[in-house]
Amino acid sequence: VCLCSRDVPSVDILVWSELPTGAGLGSSAAYAVCLAAALLMVCGAISCPLQEGESTARWTEEELTLINSWAFQGERVIHGNPSGVDNAVGTWGGALRYQAGKITPLKRVPTLRILLTNTKVPRSTKVLVAGVKEKILKFPAIMNPVLDSIDAISQECQSVLEEMPANPSPEYYPVLEEFFDINQHHLNVLGVGHPSLDRLCQVTASHGLHSKLTGAGGGGCAITLLPPDTSPLTVEEAKQDLCACGFECWETKIGAPGVTLHSLSSLNTQVLHVLSQS
């Protein structure tokens, strides 16, 4: 199956990314989503939503669905049998619920500040998934309740996130922090933890912050929740201690928009410099 027809001339594609690859951050899906959107625009399958004077614009729901379907094909090329979660998040943004193969975008979610930390420990998703499956088959009476608890955490977390926009009370954050802690312990029980992740959680806990792994585990990345009342000094000291462990750390947000078309004037200087060199 080909995305573009033969009428489209050959094109050069220049990619600029600040996402580390192979760290469980969905870099391949982000690439696939952007590539699908660009090629679909080139061949006229979707519109150019950017109006004069606008710095950014997004496509219609129907067009986003088409972008997502092609991005999923790209993920299949890269991963073989992906869940479709990463490309869906890259397409629609915000937060999604994934259960039994069904992906449902959450309608209203808050924007959460986090620290995103890369332990720089490489891992194989396939090996980790195989290990979890083996443990479940070996100890079903023990492991299945753990999976049920993880599912309950995700459902409770969804309820909290959907309540927060209408009632932005600081009381929700201690609840989310407890969910982080419990979930991280469960993931260790499943066998996808790593000493580097344990160290990361210890470092952030020393600053009163709560962390959990993200992605496949076994190293890779973790996220640390930053409640609104977290002081800049606390964040800076936590980042310094994490970097002292040899980790790489960014302050960012969860809940951003999905794939977006940007005007040249809205791009940062680094991206503009790369484009000017092409």
C-alpha positions as CSV (number, residue, x, y, z in Angstrom):
1,V,0.0,0.0,0.0
2,C,1.4,3.4,-1.0
3,L,0.5,6.7,0.7
4,C,1.2,9.0,-2.2
5,S,0.2,8.5,-5.8
6,R,2.8,8.4,-8.7
7,D,1.9,12.0,-9.6
8,V,3.8,13.3,-6.6
9,P,7.4,14.0,-7.4
10,S,10.2,12.7,-5.1
11,V,10.8,14.7,-2.0
12,D,13.6,15.2,0.5
13,I,12.4,14.9,4.2
14,L,14.4,16.6,6.9
15,V,13.7,15.5,10.5
16,W,14.5,17.5,13.6
17,S,13.7,15.8,17.0
18,E,14.5,16.5,20.6
19,L,13.2,13.1,21.6
20,P,15.8,10.6,22.5
21,T,15.3,7.4,20.5
22,G,14.9,3.9,22.1
23,A,14.0,5.4,25.5
24,G,10.2,4.6,25.5
25,L,9.1,8.1,24.6
26,G,7.3,7.2,21.4
27,S,9.9,8.9,19.1
28,S,9.1,6.5,16.3
29,A,5.4,7.2,16.6
30,A,6.0,11.0,16.6
31,Y,8.1,10.6,13.5
32,A,5.4,8.4,11.8
33,V,2.6,10.9,12.6
34,C,4.5,13.9,11.3
35,L,5.6,12.1,8.2
36,A,2.1,10.8,7.5
37,A,0.7,14.3,7.9
38,A,3.3,15.9,5.7
39,L,2.9,13.3,2.9
40,L,-0.9,13.4,3.0
41,M,-0.7,17.2,2.6
42,V,1.7,16.9,-0.3
43,C,-0.5,14.5,-2.2
44,G,-3.7,16.5,-1.4
45,A,-5.4,13.9,0.8
46,I,-5.8,16.4,3.6
47,S,-6.1,20.2,3.6
48,C,-3.6,22.8,4.6
49,P,-5.4,24.2,7.7
50,L,-3.0,27.1,8.3
51,Q,-4.7,30.5,7.6
52,E,-2.8,33.7,6.8
53,G,-1.6,35.3,10.0
54,E,-1.8,32.1,12.1
55,S,1.3,30.5,13.7
56,T,-0.2,27.0,14.2
57,A,-3.3,25.1,13.1
58,R,-4.7,21.6,13.4
59,W,-6.7,19.4,11.1
60,T,-10.3,18.2,11.3
61,E,-11.2,15.1,13.2
62,E,-11.7,13.2,9.9
63,E,-8.3,14.3,8.7
64,L,-6.7,13.4,12.0
65,T,-8.2,9.9,11.8
66,L,-6.6,9.5,8.3
67,I,-3.2,10.7,9.6
68,N,-3.4,8.3,12.5
69,S,-4.2,5.3,10.3
70,W,-1.2,5.9,8.1
71,A,1.0,6.6,11.2
72,F,0.0,3.2,12.5
73,Q,1.2,1.6,9.3
74,G,4.5,3.3,9.9
75,E,4.6,1.9,13.4
76,R,3.9,-1.6,12.1
77,V,6.9,-1.3,9.8
78,I,9.1,-0.3,12.8
79,H,7.7,-2.5,15.6
80,G,5.8,-5.3,13.9
81,N,2.8,-5.5,16.2
82,P,2.3,-2.1,18.0
83,S,-0.7,-1.3,20.2
84,G,-1.4,1.9,18.3
85,V,-1.3,4.0,21.5
86,D,1.8,6.0,20.7
87,N,0.7,7.1,17.3
88,A,-2.8,7.9,18.6
89,V,-1.3,10.1,21.3
90,G,0.9,11.8,18.8
91,T,-2.1,12.4,16.5
92,W,-4.7,13.6,19.0
93,G,-2.6,14.7,22.0
94,G,-4.0,15.1,25.5
95,A,-4.6,11.8,27.2
96,L,-6.0,8.5,26.0
97,R,-7.3,5.4,27.6
98,Y,-6.2,2.1,26.2
99,Q,-8.0,-1.1,27.2
100,A,-8.3,-4.5,25.4
101,G,-7.1,-2.9,22.1
102,K,-9.6,0.0,22.3
103,I,-8.3,3.6,22.4
104,T,-10.5,6.3,23.8
105,P,-9.4,10.0,24.0
106,L,-10.2,11.6,27.3
107,K,-12.3,14.7,26.7
108,R,-11.1,16.9,29.5
109,V,-7.8,16.6,31.2
110,P,-5.5,19.0,33.0
111,T,-2.0,19.9,31.8
112,L,0.4,18.4,34.3
113,R,3.9,19.6,34.9
114,I,6.5,16.8,35.1
115,L,10.1,16.1,35.1
116,L,11.0,13.6,32.3
117,T,14.2,11.7,33.1
118,N,16.2,9.4,30.9
119,T,18.3,6.9,32.8
120,K,20.2,6.2,29.5
121,V,19.9,2.5,30.4
122,P,19.1,0.7,27.1
123,R,16.4,-2.0,27.1
124,S,14.5,-4.3,24.8
125,T,10.7,-4.0,24.9
126,K,10.3,-7.4,23.4
127,V,12.5,-9.1,26.1
128,L,10.7,-7.2,28.9
129,V,7.2,-8.1,27.5
130,A,8.2,-11.7,27.2
131,G,9.5,-11.7,30.8
132,V,6.1,-10.4,32.1
133,K,4.2,-13.0,30.1
134,E,6.4,-15.8,31.5
135,K,5.9,-14.6,35.0
136,I,2.1,-14.4,34.5
137,L,2.0,-18.0,33.1
138,K,4.2,-19.2,36.0
139,F,2.4,-17.5,38.8
140,P,-1.1,-16.7,37.6
141,A,-2.8,-16.6,41.0
142,I,-0.2,-14.1,42.2
143,M,0.3,-12.0,39.0
144,N,-3.2,-11.6,37.8
145,P,-4.3,-9.7,40.9
146,V,-1.4,-7.3,40.3
147,L,-2.6,-6.7,36.8
148,D,-6.1,-6.1,38.2
149,S,-4.7,-3.6,40.6
150,I,-2.8,-1.7,37.9
151,D,-6.1,-1.6,35.9
152,A,-7.9,-0.2,39.0
153,I,-5.2,2.5,39.4
154,S,-5.6,3.6,35.8
155,Q,-9.4,3.9,36.2
156,E,-9.1,5.8,39.4
157,C,-6.5,8.1,37.8
158,Q,-8.8,8.7,34.8
159,S,-11.6,9.8,37.2
160,V,-9.3,12.2,39.0
161,L,-7.9,13.7,35.8
162,E,-11.4,14.2,34.4
163,E,-12.5,15.9,37.6
164,M,-9.5,18.3,37.8
165,P,-10.3,20.8,35.0
166,A,-13.7,21.7,36.6
167,N,-12.3,21.8,40.1
168,P,-8.6,22.6,40.0
169,S,-8.0,21.8,43.7
170,P,-4.5,21.1,45.0
171,E,-6.0,18.2,47.0
172,Y,-5.9,16.0,43.8
173,Y,-2.1,16.0,43.6
174,P,-1.4,13.9,46.7
175,V,-3.8,11.3,45.3
176,L,-2.0,11.2,42.0
177,E,1.3,11.0,43.9
178,E,0.0,7.9,45.7
179,F,-1.0,6.4,42.4
180,F,2.5,7.0,41.1
181,D,4.0,5.2,44.1
182,I,1.7,2.2,44.0
183,N,2.0,1.8,40.3
184,Q,5.8,1.9,40.4
185,H,5.8,-0.8,43.1
186,H,3.5,-3.0,41.0
187,L,5.7,-2.6,37.9
188,N,8.6,-3.8,40.0
189,V,6.6,-6.8,40.9
190,L,5.9,-7.5,37.2
191,G,9.7,-7.5,36.6
192,V,10.1,-4.4,34.5
193,G,11.9,-2.3,37.1
194,H,15.6,-1.6,37.2
195,P,18.2,-0.4,39.8
196,S,18.5,2.9,37.8
197,L,14.8,3.5,38.1
198,D,14.9,2.7,41.9
199,R,17.7,5.2,42.3
200,L,15.7,7.8,40.3
201,C,12.7,7.3,42.6
202,Q,14.9,7.6,45.7
203,V,16.5,10.8,44.4
204,T,13.2,12.5,43.7
205,A,11.6,11.2,46.9
206,S,14.4,13.0,48.8
207,H,13.0,16.2,47.4
208,G,9.4,15.3,48.3
209,L,8.6,14.3,44.7
210,H,7.0,11.1,43.3
211,S,8.1,9.2,40.2
212,K,7.3,6.2,38.1
213,L,8.7,4.5,35.0
214,T,7.2,5.2,31.6
215,G,7.4,3.0,28.6
216,A,8.6,-0.5,28.8
217,G,10.7,-0.2,31.9
218,G,14.0,-2.0,32.5
219,G,15.7,1.4,32.3
220,G,14.6,3.9,29.8
221,C,12.6,6.9,31.2
222,A,10.6,7.9,34.2
223,I,8.2,10.8,34.9
224,T,8.1,12.8,38.1
225,L,4.9,14.8,39.0
226,L,5.5,18.5,39.8
227,P,2.4,19.8,41.7
228,P,1.7,23.5,41.2
229,D,3.1,24.4,44.7
230,T,6.5,22.9,43.9
231,S,9.1,25.6,44.4
232,P,11.5,26.3,41.5
233,L,14.4,25.6,43.9
234,T,13.1,22.1,44.6
235,V,12.8,21.4,40.9
236,E,16.3,22.7,40.2
237,E,17.9,20.8,43.0
238,A,16.1,17.6,41.9
239,K,17.3,18.1,38.4
240,Q,20.9,18.6,39.6
241,D,20.8,15.4,41.7
242,L,19.4,13.4,38.8
243,C,22.0,14.7,36.4
244,A,24.7,13.9,39.0
245,C,23.5,10.2,38.7
246,G,24.3,10.4,35.0
247,F,20.7,10.8,33.9
248,E,19.3,13.4,31.5
249,C,16.4,15.5,32.6
250,W,13.8,17.8,31.1
251,E,11.0,19.8,32.6
252,T,7.9,19.4,30.4
253,K,4.1,19.0,30.4
254,I,1.6,16.2,29.9
255,G,-1.6,17.0,28.0
256,A,-0.2,19.0,25.0
257,P,-2.0,19.1,21.6
258,G,-1.3,16.4,19.0
259,V,0.1,16.8,15.5
260,T,0.1,20.5,14.5
261,L,1.0,22.4,11.4
262,H,3.4,25.3,12.2
263,S,4.3,28.4,10.2
264,L,7.9,29.1,9.6
265,S,7.7,32.2,11.9
266,S,6.6,30.0,14.8
267,L,9.6,27.6,14.7
268,N,12.5,28.0,17.1
269,T,15.9,29.2,16.0
270,Q,17.5,25.7,16.2
271,V,14.9,24.2,13.8
272,L,15.1,27.2,11.5
273,H,18.9,26.8,11.4
274,V,18.6,23.1,10.4
275,L,16.1,24.0,7.7
276,S,18.3,26.7,6.3
277,Q,21.2,24.2,6.0
278,S,19.1,21.8,3.8
